[in-house]
Amino acid sequence: MFGYMDQNKAIQVGFTHQGKYYGIPLWITDSQRPMIVAKWYPMEHIISFLQQSEIFIKTRLFPSRKHLHQLTNVKAIGT
């Protein structure tokens, strides 16, 4: 599929984990400040929109809480 990053390419680039962000499949690095990339490139635009919306809503409704993105189903690649 055009714009899709498969598991072999993700490992070559340095991604170590996979997960989901509001149901969108991701590749994730295991570092202090993780980098996330959608497995299918066109979904990057939706991720950007969701991240900005999530930050805006949480800072307005819950200003005293630390912001954490809603990553789910995170597991090492190949498990």
DAFEN-V732006 format. One record per run of one state. SS is the DSSP state (alpha for helix, beta for strand, coil for the rest). FROM is the first residue (numbers start at 0). TO is the last residue. If there is no record, write none. Layout:
ss={SS;SS}
from={FROM;FROM}
to={TO;TO}
This chain:
ss={coil;beta;coil;alpha;coil;beta;coil;beta;coil;beta;coil;beta;alpha;coil;beta;coil}
from={0;3;4;6;13;16;21;23;28;35;38;39;40;61;70;76}
to={2;3;5;12;15;20;22;27;34;37;38;39;60;69;75;78}
